[in-house]
Amino acid sequence: MSIFQFKEFTIQQKNSPAKITTDATVFAASVQIPSNVRSVLEVGTGTGVLSLMLAQRFSDIKIDAVEINPIAYEEADENFENSKYTDRLKVILADFNGFKSEGKYDLIFSNPPFFQNNLQSQTNHGKNTAYHTNQLSFKSLAKGLDLNLAEKGEAHIMLPFYEMSLFEKEMKTIGFRCNKSIELRHQAESKIIRLFNVFDRGEDKQNIDKQKIIVRDENNIFHPSYINLMKDFLTIF
């Protein structure tokens, strides 16, 4: 599907190597932004859909979105320009390795590449960049978050279960802790599809805020937790 129609905006994704996925859109719908946050950064924006969803939800924030792939950059820029939120969105063609903004961000979010040792495409280098950590390792991502995040800022990250455990170790080595974790499951008893974790600077918390989002119930009908998150975005609701 080259065009994806949301309730409030349209996504052109004909050329971008990273297409819209259920887990990514649920991630964007679940991010909670404190009322004092004004400056936000997305690392690896792809089509720009996650930044657009956050711009729809929070009218007081401005979002910079970093993208390394020139084709995805052009498509995200087009999607931003064609939206009603264009004055609060900016896409930056850059490699997050070594990226340093002029000022610190109050919040950074990312659906980063996570394939580490998988066979890569010999022809589709765009997909390799979007999904494999050879371009942005967990260590480099953690370092970039530390460099660009305000002292009391938050980092919101989406990863599979095992990969999140590896990323958490990298974050701990530079003084970050996980203070919230959301499990995304297809059904209540199925395995975890993704974790949405929130990190800030400080000592480890004994009691992490843990939540669950379930996509479908036992009858394969959309679960209320999914509907409540997505009803403002998807035209099927």
C-alpha positions in Angstrom: 0.0 0.0 0.0 1.8 3.1 -1.2 -0.7 5.6 0.5 -2.0 5.1 4.0 -4.9 7.3 5.0 -5.3 8.3 8.7 -8.1 10.3 10.0 -6.2 13.6 10.2 -3.3 13.1 7.7 -2.1 11.0 4.8 1.1 9.0 4.6 2.9 8.5 1.3 5.1 5.4 1.7 5.8 4.3 -1.9 9.5 4.7 -1.8 10.5 4.5 1.9 12.1 1.2 3.0 10.3 1.3 6.3 6.5 0.8 5.9 3.8 1.5 8.4 3.4 -1.3 11.0 0.9 -2.0 13.7 3.5 -2.0 16.5 5.0 1.3 15.5 1.7 3.1 15.3 0.6 1.7 18.7 4.0 2.9 20.1 3.3 6.4 18.9 -0.2 6.3 20.3 1.0 5.2 23.7 3.8 7.8 24.2 2.8 10.1 27.1 4.4 13.5 26.9 4.6 15.6 30.1 3.0 19.0 30.0 6.3 20.9 30.3 7.8 19.2 27.2 8.2 21.5 24.2 11.1 20.1 22.1 11.0 16.5 20.8 13.3 14.5 18.6 12.6 11.3 16.6 15.5 9.1 15.7 14.9 7.4 12.4 11.6 8.8 11.2 11.1 6.7 8.0 7.8 8.0 6.5 7.3 10.4 9.4 4.2 8.7 10.6 5.2 8.5 14.3 6.0 12.2 14.4 2.8 13.1 12.8 0.8 11.0 15.3 2.5 12.8 18.2 2.0 16.2 16.5 -1.7 15.4 16.3 -1.9 14.3 20.0 0.1 17.2 21.5 -0.4 20.7 20.0 2.3 22.4 22.1 5.3 20.4 20.9 7.7 20.9 18.1 9.3 17.8 16.6 12.6 17.4 14.8 12.9 14.1 13.0 16.3 12.7 12.0 16.5 10.3 9.0 19.7 8.9 7.4 18.1 7.5 4.2 17.7 10.2 1.5 14.7 8.5 -0.1 12.9 8.2 3.3 13.9 11.8 4.1 12.2 13.1 0.9 9.0 11.1 1.6 8.9 12.2 5.3 9.4 15.8 4.2 6.5 15.5 1.7 4.3 14.0 4.4 5.1 16.7 6.8 4.5 19.5 4.3 1.1 18.0 3.3 -0.1 17.9 6.9 -1.8 20.5 9.1 1.1 20.2 11.5 3.8 21.2 9.1 4.8 24.3 11.1 5.7 22.1 14.1 7.6 19.4 12.2 11.1 19.4 10.6 12.9 16.4 9.1 16.7 16.5 9.2 18.8 14.4 6.8 21.5 13.2 9.1 23.3 10.1 10.6 22.4 9.9 14.4 25.9 8.6 14.9 27.7 11.8 16.1 24.5 13.9 15.7 24.5 16.9 18.1 21.7 19.4 18.1 22.1 23.1 18.9 20.0 22.6 22.1 18.9 19.7 24.2 15.6 18.0 23.7 13.0 17.4 26.4 12.0 14.1 24.9 13.5 11.7 22.3 11.6 8.7 20.9 12.7 6.0 18.5 11.7 2.8 16.8 15.3 1.9 16.1 16.8 -0.9 13.9 17.3 -4.1 15.9 18.5 -6.9 13.6 22.1 -7.6 14.7 23.4 -10.7 13.0 20.7 -11.5 10.4 21.4 -12.0 6.7 21.3 -8.7 5.0 20.0 -7.9 1.5 22.6 -7.6 -1.1 20.5 -5.2 -3.2 18.1 -3.3 -0.8 20.5 -1.2 1.3 17.6 1.0 2.4 16.0 -1.9 4.2 19.4 -2.8 5.7 19.6 0.7 7.2 16.0 0.7 8.4 16.1 -2.7 10.2 19.8 -3.7 10.9 22.0 -2.2 13.6 25.1 -2.0 11.4 24.2 1.7 10.8 23.1 2.5 14.4 24.2 0.1 17.1 22.5 0.1 20.5 25.7 1.6 22.0 25.7 4.4 19.5 22.0 5.1 20.1 22.4 5.3 23.8 25.4 7.6 23.4 23.3 9.8 21.1 20.4 10.0 23.5 22.8 11.0 26.3 24.3 13.7 24.1 21.0 15.2 22.9 18.6 14.7 25.8 18.0 17.4 28.5 19.1 16.5 32.0 15.6 15.7 33.1 14.4 14.5 29.7 12.9 11.2 28.8 13.8 8.6 26.0 11.0 6.5 24.7 12.2 3.4 22.8 10.4 0.5 21.1 12.2 -2.9 20.7 11.5 -6.6 20.8 11.9 -8.3 24.3 15.5 -9.7 23.9 16.8 -6.6 22.1 15.4 -4.4 24.8 17.4 -6.2 27.4 20.6 -5.6 25.5 19.7 -1.9 25.0 18.8 -1.5 28.7 22.4 -2.6 29.6 23.8 0.1 27.3 21.6 2.7 28.9 22.6 1.6 32.4 26.3 2.1 31.7 25.7 5.8 30.9 23.4 6.4 33.9 19.9 5.9 32.6 17.2 3.7 34.2 13.9 2.3 32.9 11.0 3.8 34.7 8.1 2.5 32.6 7.6 -0.5 30.4 4.6 -1.4 28.2 4.1 -4.8 26.7 2.5 -5.1 23.3 0.9 -8.5 22.7 -1.2 -9.7 19.8 -3.5 -11.5 22.3 -3.5 -11.7 26.0 -1.7 -15.1 26.2 0.6 -14.7 23.2 4.2 -13.7 23.4 5.4 -10.1 23.7 5.6 -8.5 20.3 7.4 -5.3 21.4 8.3 -3.4 24.6 7.8 0.3 24.8 10.3 1.5 27.5 10.8 4.9 29.0 14.2 5.9 30.2 15.5 8.8 32.3 18.6 9.5 34.3 18.9 8.2 37.8 19.2 5.1 40.0 17.3 2.0 39.2 13.6 2.0 40.3 12.4 -1.0 42.4 8.9 -0.6 41.1 8.7 0.1 37.4 5.4 1.2 36.0 4.3 -1.9 33.9 1.4 -1.9 31.5 0.0 -4.1 28.7 -1.6 -3.3 25.3 -3.4 -6.2 23.6 -4.3 -6.0 19.9 -7.1 -8.6 19.7 -9.2 -10.6 22.1 -9.7 -14.4 22.2 -12.3 -14.0 19.4 -9.8 -12.2 17.2 -11.8 -8.9 17.7 -9.9 -5.7 18.3 -9.2 -5.4 22.0 -10.6 -2.3 23.9 -7.0 -1.4 24.9 -6.1 -1.2 21.2 -9.2 0.6 20.1 -8.9 3.2 22.8 -5.4 4.1 21.6 -6.1 4.0 17.9 -9.6 5.4 17.5 -8.4 8.9 16.9 -6.1 7.7 14.1 -7.4 4.8 12.1 -10.4 5.2 9.8 -11.8 1.7 10.7 -12.9 3.1 14.1 
